[in-house]
Amino acid sequence: LLFMKLLCTLLFCILANIVIAQPALVFTEYDLNTGASKHSFPIYFHAMGSRFIFTAVSDSTGREIWISDGSHSGTKILKDIWSGPGGSFAGNFTMFNNKIIFSAIDGYNHNNGSDPWITDGLSAGTHIIKDICPVSMSGQTAYIPYNGKLYFTNDDGTNGRELWVTDGTSAGTQMIKDINTGPIGSNSRFLTVFDGKLFFAADQVNVGIELWVSDGTSADTYLLKDIDSIKKGDGNPSYLTVNDNMLYFRACTAAEGCELWVSDGTNLGTRLIKDIYPGSIGSVLSLNSSFNIIAYNNKVYFNATDSSHGNELWVTDGTASGTQLIKDINPGIADCNIVYLGIYNNKMYFSANDGVNGTELWVTDGTTTGTRMVKDLYIGTGKSSMPLNFAVYKNHMYFTALQADEDRQLWVSDGTAAGTYVVAPPMISSINPLPTIGQFFEFNQDSSLYFMANYTSKGCELWSIKDMSGTSVKPGQAPNTFSLYPNPNNGTFTLTLDNNNFTTGSLQVYDVLGRRVHEQAVTDKTQTIRLQQPAGNYWVKLQLDDVVLTKQVVVE
């Protein structure tokens, strides 16, 4: 018995130390849609000075543009562009001359196409720039800054989808060139700035989909190279990526199939790097399959297949000899199904399937030995956690992953197996709170990370987490730490706050099963808690205005 008590004490101390080492996260919920459907599904976050823009759904407005300063009172709809529940489906937010240019649909006043809009952060200063897209057209692509203007593609209903430019005014918004004459258009896409020019893929009759370049004028917008020179053959250049003064992309020919190409911006300098899988099959997958091309540490990483291996992680320096397989993650001809996540602490993180553990979190430093699984998040042969939605915030990386079937959670990691775990608001046990489609957004103004989650009965709403590790209380700021003394205790203990700079406060105590066993108001910086419960471990949840804090307390 004595041994068991000592063992339990040791385990508790170890767990306590682990908790201390973890980031001190404060979760905050914003209930944007109070209607019957509940969910607001916030997405497309973009900073705008001391505020940020995003879109969200409400029952009365549909999906519209919102603005926030990080506070509850300062988070509100900016403008109901398409009045009523239809929604304008605003998106493609891009900062331009201290304003935000974006795309939106105003069905009542400007047909039903997606057109360029602009906002200064005020409802009155939010308006359409130019009515380009008619009812039947699908709208425009993202804006790409180049030479003091924004470039995008749109369909005006006459010339098809072509390359356009805007300076934020109606007069300065115009089509650059009708590349593919007629209503079909060139379907220009993958706009990328490189070597002082704008490169993109475009379709032209008798040429096919090939690599084009522009300096922003019609006269100097031209075909750079007909990669697949067979009549009407499509080179299909895609995933344009700049690295070390070169432009990398995927392209296809009838002879070599789809492989990795590189360009120095000239016709002669646009070439196949290496025929990794000899013959017409090609080493990289079709446009409808997963493909990754990432610039990292002055090299380019991508996934490819050769005659001996499935689709695996490769690296290139732009030469044939410098293009090689890093590691056969899923041995043999099986694919490891790589999906790139992001860079953290100068290492590249991605998801991959090794054929045993399922699709899990992996990391590489660019070497074979430095390419390894971080942790089997969803334990079990063939069980896959499918990590997604990666972000680096403060000293950790955050992502979503499955911890069980249909249970996607928020994870935090320091890059080690022991330092990779699920985080959630205190005392909330929610199944599958994180969607597969989402976005993390760090708002520098309040040093918080914003995202979409469905933790409570309020639905899928806007949430933020704030890492309070190492922060101190400023005058007039609500407390961000508190103490419980003595701890352990006999059920009676004292709550002590840093200060009393709060308007409303409440304290709740939960047992290890998540049941609330005690609740009381908090009105001062020092308060006595009398917990009439049996011996055991309990969680104390303290809410002061918008701040939520937790600590563990032990009753002996």
LUMZA-740286 format. One line per 10 residues: for each residue x, y, z of C-alpha. Coordinates in nm, 4 decimals. Each point is the difference from the previous one (the first is absolute). Last residue first. Layout:
X:Y:Z; ...
END
This chain:
-0.6792:1.4557:0.0737; -0.1457:0.2457:-0.2521; 0.2352:0.0823:-0.2898; -0.0416:0.3106:-0.2170; 0.0746:0.0377:-0.3699; 0.0049:0.3414:-0.1601; -0.1946:0.1780:-0.2716; -0.0354:0.3477:-0.1495; -0.2667:0.1550:-0.2274; 0.0235:0.3703:-0.0930
-0.2998:0.1758:-0.1582; -0.1222:0.1603:0.3281; 0.1814:-0.2005:0.2677; -0.0726:-0.3728:-0.0351; 0.1659:-0.2461:0.2395; -0.0189:-0.3744:-0.0640; 0.1271:-0.2164:0.2860; 0.0731:-0.3612:-0.0880; -0.0269:-0.2722:0.2638; 0.2141:-0.2895:0.1239
-0.1288:-0.2199:0.2819; -0.1310:-0.0102:0.3555; -0.3786:0.0247:0.0315; -0.1834:0.3279:-0.0676; -0.1208:0.2931:0.2073; 0.2158:0.2671:-0.1629; 0.0219:0.3104:0.2134; 0.1739:0.2724:-0.1986; 0.1208:0.3137:0.1765; 0.0618:0.3196:-0.2002
0.2800:0.2440:-0.0645; 0.0081:0.2263:-0.3092; -0.3666:0.0932:0.0459; -0.3442:-0.0731:-0.1439; 0.0169:-0.3582:-0.1248; -0.3402:-0.1682:-0.0262; -0.0414:-0.3629:0.0940; -0.0209:-0.3460:-0.1534; 0.0639:-0.3547:0.1234; -0.0295:-0.3582:-0.1246
0.0016:0.0436:-0.3761; 0.0457:-0.3427:-0.1560; 0.2990:-0.0467:-0.2314; 0.0690:-0.3587:0.1079; 0.3124:0.1083:0.1929; -0.2105:0.2371:0.2101; -0.0821:0.3563:-0.0943; 0.0150:0.3252:0.1999; -0.1490:0.3288:-0.1223; 0.1032:0.3548:0.0857
-0.1658:0.3187:-0.1245; 0.1087:0.3560:-0.0624; -0.1554:0.3199:-0.1307; 0.1527:0.3453:-0.0377; 0.3718:-0.0700:0.0193; 0.3113:0.1824:0.1208; 0.0118:-0.1635:0.3432; 0.3709:-0.0837:0.0027; 0.2395:-0.2949:-0.0143; -0.2737:-0.2300:0.1313
-0.0084:-0.2165:0.3165; -0.2460:-0.2870:0.0539; 0.0181:-0.1502:0.3489; -0.0647:-0.3611:0.0931; -0.2514:-0.2228:0.1771; -0.0379:-0.3541:-0.1308; 0.2588:-0.1623:0.2280; 0.2985:0.1421:-0.1911; 0.2674:-0.0865:-0.2610; 0.0485:0.2887:-0.0839
-0.0219:0.2585:0.2765; -0.0517:0.2395:-0.1617; -0.1313:0.0467:-0.3563; 0.1809:0.2543:-0.2128; -0.1004:0.2206:-0.2930; 0.1376:0.1090:-0.3346; -0.1215:0.2165:-0.2908; -0.1592:0.2735:0.2095; -0.2108:0.2578:-0.1906; 0.1972:0.2974:-0.1331
-0.0261:0.3474:0.1547; 0.3717:0.0190:0.0691; 0.1804:-0.2702:-0.1984; 0.0162:-0.3601:0.1136; 0.3040:-0.1955:-0.1096; 0.0548:-0.2438:-0.2836; 0.2418:-0.2943:0.0116; -0.2496:-0.2518:-0.1290; -0.3351:0.1664:-0.0733; -0.0493:-0.1775:-0.3324
-0.3293:0.1338:-0.1298; -0.2529:-0.2184:-0.1741; -0.2806:0.1326:-0.2120; -0.3348:-0.1360:-0.1070; -0.2500:0.0923:-0.2720; -0.2999:-0.2295:-0.0219; -0.1164:-0.3469:-0.0957; -0.3015:-0.0372:0.2275; -0.1191:0.1777:0.3153; -0.0388:-0.3388:0.1703
0.3727:0.0048:0.0701; 0.3357:-0.1023:-0.1506; -0.0773:0.0475:-0.3698; 0.3134:0.1699:-0.1312; 0.1216:0.2620:-0.2480; 0.3366:0.1714:0.0520; 0.1764:0.2980:0.1540; 0.3486:0.0052:0.1559; 0.0636:0.2863:0.2406; 0.2787:0.2560:0.0354
-0.2499:0.2865:0.0493; 0.1135:0.2214:-0.2886; 0.2000:-0.2784:-0.1610; -0.3100:-0.1910:-0.1044; 0.1122:-0.3540:-0.0801; -0.2397:-0.1749:-0.2370; -0.0667:-0.3727:-0.0148; -0.2168:-0.1214:-0.2847; -0.2675:-0.2597:-0.0514; -0.1270:-0.2820:-0.2148
0.0280:-0.3315:0.1836; -0.2221:0.1376:0.2757; 0.1081:0.0072:0.3678; -0.2411:-0.0945:0.2806; -0.0114:-0.3749:-0.0800; -0.1328:-0.1146:0.3379; -0.0097:0.2627:0.2730; 0.0997:-0.0489:0.3629; 0.0293:0.3506:0.1384; 0.1385:0.0348:0.3511
0.2567:0.2594:-0.1021; 0.0102:0.0973:-0.3696; 0.1929:-0.2520:-0.2104; 0.3568:-0.1172:-0.0592; 0.1075:-0.3337:-0.1464; 0.3639:-0.1101:0.0281; 0.3482:0.0175:-0.1551; 0.2783:0.0810:0.2490; 0.0735:-0.3632:0.0837; 0.0368:-0.0869:-0.3700
0.2271:0.2972:-0.0625; -0.0451:0.2884:-0.2431; -0.1235:0.2507:0.2595; -0.3570:-0.1007:-0.0728; -0.3585:0.1150:0.0409; -0.3075:-0.1904:-0.1167; -0.3585:0.1119:-0.0636; -0.2401:-0.2918:-0.0421; -0.1637:-0.1989:-0.2802; -0.2235:-0.2761:0.1376
-0.1710:-0.1854:-0.2858; 0.1932:-0.3193:0.0739; 0.2478:0.0608:0.2817; 0.2785:0.2501:0.0803; -0.0510:0.1661:-0.3365; 0.2207:0.2959:-0.0794; 0.0019:0.3807:0.0078; 0.3137:0.2117:0.0090; 0.1991:0.2252:0.2293; 0.3754:0.0636:0.0138
0.1700:0.1324:0.3087; 0.2179:0.2857:0.1215; -0.2376:0.2903:-0.0760; -0.2397:-0.1239:-0.2675; 0.0977:-0.2118:-0.2995; -0.2990:-0.1191:-0.2018; -0.1122:-0.3210:-0.1740; -0.3517:-0.0782:-0.1210; 0.0199:-0.3786:-0.0490; 0.1216:-0.3236:0.1632
-0.1681:-0.3206:-0.1290; -0.0157:-0.1972:0.3285; 0.0141:-0.3314:-0.1838; -0.0658:-0.3480:0.1402; 0.1787:-0.2665:-0.2067; 0.1161:-0.1893:0.3058; -0.1154:0.1880:0.3091; 0.0867:0.3227:0.1779; -0.1456:0.3210:-0.1408; 0.2762:0.2509:0.0759
0.2906:-0.2254:-0.0953; 0.2715:0.2549:0.0721; 0.2750:0.1955:-0.1723; 0.0508:-0.2450:-0.2872; 0.3475:0.0300:-0.1457; 0.2198:0.1742:-0.2575; 0.3246:0.1083:0.1667; 0.1730:-0.3263:-0.0886; -0.0769:0.0483:-0.3692; 0.0982:0.3661:0.0015
-0.1977:0.3148:-0.0825; -0.0770:0.0956:0.3599; -0.3188:-0.2046:-0.0156; -0.3149:-0.0397:0.2087; -0.3014:-0.2330:0.0024; -0.3519:0.0123:0.1501; -0.2170:-0.3040:-0.0808; -0.1727:-0.1799:-0.2861; -0.0231:-0.3656:0.1015; 0.2333:-0.1613:0.2532
0.1127:-0.2977:-0.2087; 0.0151:0.0963:-0.3689; 0.2291:0.2960:0.0660; -0.2774:0.2528:-0.0712; 0.0978:0.3661:-0.0136; -0.0936:0.3385:0.1450; 0.2391:0.2914:-0.0245; 0.2367:0.2077:0.2103; 0.3112:0.1758:-0.1268; 0.2684:0.0988:0.2454
0.1465:0.3441:0.0676; -0.1708:0.0268:0.3417; -0.3381:-0.0480:-0.1705; -0.0698:-0.0091:-0.3741; -0.3402:-0.1069:-0.1332; -0.2626:-0.2668:-0.0734; 0.0854:-0.1791:-0.3265; -0.2142:-0.3014:-0.0883; 0.1900:-0.3182:-0.0870; -0.1905:-0.3107:-0.1111
0.2587:-0.2678:0.0969; -0.0599:-0.1902:-0.3228; 0.0666:-0.3767:-0.0320; 0.2645:-0.1172:-0.2499; 0.2456:-0.1153:0.2641; 0.0338:0.1402:0.3496; -0.2431:0.2692:0.1211; 0.2436:0.2689:0.1150; 0.2551:-0.0655:-0.2755; 0.2193:0.2936:0.0985
0.1604:0.3014:-0.1598; -0.0338:-0.1018:-0.3658; 0.2275:0.1992:-0.2258; 0.0452:0.3047:-0.2220; 0.3465:0.1523:0.0380; 0.1398:-0.1979:-0.2922; -0.2792:0.1231:-0.2277; 0.0514:0.3621:0.1058; -0.2477:0.2472:0.1522; 0.1062:-0.0544:0.3608
-0.2494:-0.2837:0.0360; -0.1658:-0.2010:0.2774; -0.2346:-0.2990:0.0046; -0.2633:-0.1375:0.2418; -0.1885:-0.3089:-0.1201; -0.2641:-0.1181:-0.2493; 0.0771:-0.3687:-0.0428; 0.3482:-0.1313:-0.0556; 0.1885:-0.2090:-0.2557; -0.0993:0.1536:-0.3362
-0.0156:0.3532:0.1409; -0.2761:0.1917:0.1749; 0.0080:0.3608:0.1182; -0.0677:0.2299:0.2965; 0.1651:0.3392:0.0214; 0.2733:0.1867:0.1838; 0.1827:0.2970:-0.1539; 0.3326:0.1199:0.1317; 0.1273:0.3222:0.1543; -0.0873:-0.1140:0.3556
-0.3650:-0.0717:-0.0893; -0.2003:0.0847:-0.3120; -0.2963:-0.2368:-0.0097; -0.1689:-0.1876:-0.2851; -0.2846:-0.2294:0.1015; -0.2340:-0.2040:-0.2179; -0.3261:-0.1731:0.0903; -0.2000:-0.1270:-0.2965; -0.2417:0.1674:-0.2456; 0.2772:0.1842:-0.1844
0.1628:-0.3332:-0.0788; 0.2819:-0.1536:0.2012; 0.3718:0.0540:-0.0233; 0.2463:-0.2571:-0.1330; -0.1119:-0.0164:-0.3605; -0.1857:-0.2743:-0.1889; 0.1413:0.0857:-0.3438; 0.3360:-0.1658:0.0497; 0.2735:0.0291:0.2593; -0.1189:0.0621:0.3589
0.2369:0.2617:0.1393; 0.0479:0.1772:-0.3326; 0.2127:0.2755:0.1527; -0.0012:0.3782:0.0083; -0.2144:0.0592:-0.3088; 0.0747:0.3400:-0.1488; -0.0758:0.3706:-0.0190; 0.3330:0.1795:-0.0495; -0.0373:0.0062:-0.3761; -0.3362:0.1780:0.0221
0.1150:0.2406:0.2696; -0.1121:0.0599:0.3576; 0.2678:-0.2124:0.1685; -0.2327:-0.2992:-0.0221; -0.0350:-0.3383:0.1706; -0.2000:-0.3155:-0.0691; -0.1233:-0.2922:0.2157; -0.1632:-0.2854:-0.1911; -0.3338:-0.0904:-0.1624; 0.0329:-0.2402:-0.2953
0.3392:-0.0285:-0.1655; -0.0892:-0.0384:-0.3707; -0.3493:0.1522:-0.0165; 0.1127:0.2934:0.2128; -0.1080:0.1175:0.3441; 0.0881:0.2809:0.2394; 0.0530:0.0475:0.3743; 0.1629:0.3219:0.1129; 0.3226:0.1569:0.1209; 0.0996:0.3614:-0.0650
0.3640:0.0830:0.0724; 0.1731:0.2754:0.1956; 0.0602:-0.2236:0.3052; -0.3591:-0.1259:0.0243; -0.3237:0.1203:-0.1608; -0.2946:-0.2409:-0.0266; -0.2533:-0.0442:-0.2845; -0.2383:-0.2819:0.1001; -0.1123:-0.0549:-0.3602; 0.1189:-0.0135:-0.3602
-0.2540:-0.1965:-0.2097; 0.2305:-0.0766:-0.2942; -0.3175:-0.0641:-0.1977; 0.0157:-0.1393:-0.3521; -0.2064:0.1929:-0.2533; 0.2565:-0.0803:-0.2698; 0.2938:-0.1841:0.1581; 0.2290:0.2636:0.1499; -0.0497:-0.1100:0.3604; 0.2036:0.2702:0.1722
-0.1067:0.2837:-0.2311; 0.2158:0.2610:0.1702; -0.0292:0.3606:0.1130; -0.3339:0.0793:-0.1655; -0.0544:0.3755:0.0133; -0.1126:0.3013:0.1982; 0.2367:0.2829:-0.0956; -0.2337:0.1838:-0.2354; -0.3005:-0.0378:0.2298; 0.1794:0.1623:0.2922
0.0505:-0.1320:0.3524; 0.3548:-0.1294:-0.0531; -0.1396:-0.3344:-0.1113; 0.1073:-0.3646:-0.0324; -0.1657:-0.3155:-0.1300; 0.0559:-0.3746:0.0573; -0.2291:-0.2366:-0.1927; -0.3556:-0.1325:-0.0203; -0.0620:-0.0816:-0.3653; 0.1661:0.1498:-0.3054
-0.2541:-0.0444:-0.2822; -0.2494:0.2227:0.1882; 0.1511:0.1624:0.3089; -0.0083:-0.1101:0.3632; 0.1898:0.1848:0.2723; 0.2429:-0.0817:0.2812; 0.1629:0.2847:0.1913; 0.3121:0.2107:0.0422; 0.0012:0.3660:0.1044; 0.3274:0.1871:-0.0395
0.2811:0.1460:0.2099; 0.1954:-0.3261:0.0221; -0.3008:-0.1943:0.1288; -0.3540:0.0954:0.1030; -0.2442:-0.2925:-0.0174; -0.3519:-0.0300:-0.1467; -0.1020:-0.3698:0.0111; -0.2936:0.0644:-0.2370; -0.1119:0.1369:-0.3387; -0.3236:-0.1616:-0.1241
0.0917:0.1016:-0.3557; -0.3509:0.1115:-0.0948; -0.3047:-0.1948:-0.1172; -0.1945:0.3058:-0.1229; 0.2327:0.0837:-0.2895; 0.3675:0.0743:-0.0502; 0.2373:-0.2019:0.2187; 0.2545:0.2491:0.1323; -0.2388:0.2954:0.0262; 0.2526:0.2248:0.1740
0.0346:0.2090:0.3126; -0.3704:0.0287:0.0883; -0.0825:0.3126:0.1950; -0.0322:0.1577:0.3432; 0.1668:0.3424:0.0093; -0.3150:0.1827:-0.1022; -0.1992:-0.1715:0.2751; 0.2617:0.0805:0.2637; 0.2012:-0.2252:0.2318; 0.3056:-0.0205:-0.2258
-0.1423:-0.3034:-0.1792; 0.1281:-0.2560:-0.2520; -0.1605:-0.2791:-0.2049; 0.1151:-0.3255:-0.1660; -0.2718:-0.1927:-0.1854; -0.3074:-0.2179:0.0648; -0.2321:0.0321:-0.3004; 0.0104:0.2949:-0.2384; -0.3689:0.0876:-0.0035; -0.1466:-0.1007:0.3378
0.2444:0.2191:0.1939; 0.1868:-0.2981:0.1440; 0.2622:0.0661:0.2644; 0.3690:-0.0512:0.0708; 0.2140:0.1898:0.2493; 0.2763:0.2575:0.0186; 0.0360:0.2653:0.2695; 0.2013:0.3162:-0.0529; 0.3194:0.1586:0.1335; 0.2336:-0.1947:-0.2296
-0.1512:-0.3402:0.0867; -0.2396:-0.1052:0.2767; -0.1947:-0.3220:-0.0836; -0.3758:0.0002:0.0622; -0.1828:-0.3327:0.0320; -0.2284:-0.1312:-0.2751; -0.3153:0.1457:-0.1504; -0.3613:-0.0782:-0.0694; -0.2018:-0.3034:-0.1103; -0.1871:0.1586:-0.2902
-0.3752:-0.0346:-0.0569; -0.1078:0.3260:0.1625; 0.2533:0.2368:-0.1508; 0.3575:0.0652:0.1275; 0.1675:0.3361:-0.0385; -0.1836:0.2565:0.2145; 0.2873:0.2186:0.1220; 0.1310:0.1161:0.3345; -0.2965:-0.1084:0.2130; -0.0401:0.1703:0.3359
0.1036:-0.0032:0.3653; 0.0815:0.3509:0.1273; -0.3485:0.0568:0.1419; 0.0242:-0.3269:0.1943; 0.3373:0.0967:0.1431; 0.3231:-0.2009:-0.0115; 0.1438:0.1860:-0.2989; -0.1642:-0.2448:-0.2399; 0.0370:-0.0964:-0.3673; -0.1927:-0.2251:-0.2378
0.0996:-0.1992:-0.3102; -0.2831:-0.2049:-0.1587; -0.1574:-0.3437:0.0423; -0.3013:-0.0321:-0.2293; -0.3688:0.0366:0.0839; -0.1216:0.3164:-0.1707; 0.1419:0.3173:0.1526; -0.2752:0.1541:0.2116; -0.2039:-0.2894:0.1316; 0.2476:-0.2855:-0.0178
0.2902:0.1750:0.1676; 0.2664:-0.2708:-0.0112; 0.3412:0.0532:0.1556; 0.3732:0.0130:-0.0733; 0.2523:0.1811:0.2187; 0.2123:0.3118:0.0251; 0.0933:0.1040:0.3513; 0.1255:0.3503:0.0706; 0.3298:0.1443:0.1206; 0.1270:0.0332:-0.3606
-0.0859:-0.3628:-0.0844; -0.0485:-0.2857:0.2470; -0.1556:-0.3055:-0.1656; -0.3178:-0.1893:0.0946; -0.0824:-0.2722:-0.2561; -0.3478:-0.0458:0.1489; -0.3553:0.1316:0.0298; -0.2781:-0.2557:-0.0372; -0.2608:0.2748:-0.0557; -0.2664:-0.1662:0.2159
-0.3524:-0.1158:-0.0850; -0.1604:0.0732:0.3380; -0.0893:0.3618:-0.0757; 0.1895:0.2887:-0.1546; 0.2867:-0.1083:-0.2221; 0.2717:0.2217:0.1411; -0.1116:-0.0272:0.3628; 0.2884:0.2102:0.1285; 0.2588:-0.0121:0.2749; -0.1620:-0.2699:0.2126
0.1261:0.0209:0.3547; 0.2876:-0.0736:0.2362; 0.0838:0.3150:0.1989; -0.2413:-0.0815:0.2822; 0.1505:-0.3456:0.0429; 0.3570:0.1296:-0.0098; 0.2659:-0.1055:-0.2513; -0.0166:0.3178:-0.2104; -0.2448:-0.1666:-0.2376; -0.1527:0.0368:-0.3465
-0.2578:-0.2043:-0.1887; -0.0741:-0.0539:-0.3709; -0.3074:-0.2040:-0.0871; -0.1215:-0.3611:-0.0184; -0.3798:0.0007:0.0462; -0.1500:0.3228:0.1337; -0.2901:-0.0885:0.2323; 0.1019:-0.3514:0.1008; 0.3609:0.1018:0.0567; 0.3067:-0.1237:-0.1832
0.3576:0.1227:0.0315; 0.2681:0.1661:-0.2090; 0.3261:0.1474:0.1244; 0.1705:0.3352:0.0516; 0.2479:0.0954:0.2706; 0.0562:0.3040:0.2174; 0.2892:0.2194:0.1117; 0.1332:0.0202:-0.3553; -0.2069:-0.2232:-0.2267; 0.1007:-0.3621:0.0524
-0.1710:-0.2714:-0.2055; -0.2187:-0.2934:0.1035; -0.1666:-0.2019:-0.2777; -0.2338:-0.2145:0.2180; -0.2719:0.0203:0.2693; -0.2576:-0.2870:-0.0017; -0.2863:0.1960:0.1658; -0.1922:-0.2993:0.1389; -0.3151:0.0483:0.2103; -0.2657:-0.1045:-0.2604
-0.2712:0.1515:0.2240; 0.1638:0.3423:0.0143; 0.2688:0.1218:0.2400; 0.2675:-0.0060:-0.2697; 0.3116:0.1793:0.1225; 0.0566:-0.1706:0.3357; 0.3639:0.0870:0.0686; 0.1823:-0.2538:0.2201; 0.3214:0.0628:0.1954; 0.2633:-0.2570:0.1004
0.2966:0.0945:0.2229; 0.3081:-0.2149:-0.0542; 0.2917:-0.0258:0.2403; 0.2468:-0.1799:-0.2288; 0.1068:-0.3365:0.1446; 0.3012:-0.0303:0.2279; -0.2130:0.0545:0.3135; -0.2397:-0.2755:-0.1084; 0.2907:-0.2418:-0.0473; 0.1288:0.0857:0.3469
-0.3410:-0.0732:0.1487; -0.0135:-0.3309:-0.1834; 0.3370:-0.1011:0.1455; -0.1078:0.1078:0.3461; -0.3227:-0.2003:-0.0304; 0.1904:-0.3049:-0.1167; 0.2356:0.0225:0.2985; -0.2885:0.0389:0.2431; -0.1782:-0.2977:-0.1556; 0.3156:-0.2109:0.0309
0.0529:0.1043:0.3621; -0.3591:-0.0911:0.0820; 0.0335:-0.3335:-0.1800; 0.3216:-0.0803:0.1914; -0.1698:0.0810:0.3317; -0.2823:-0.2363:-0.0915
END
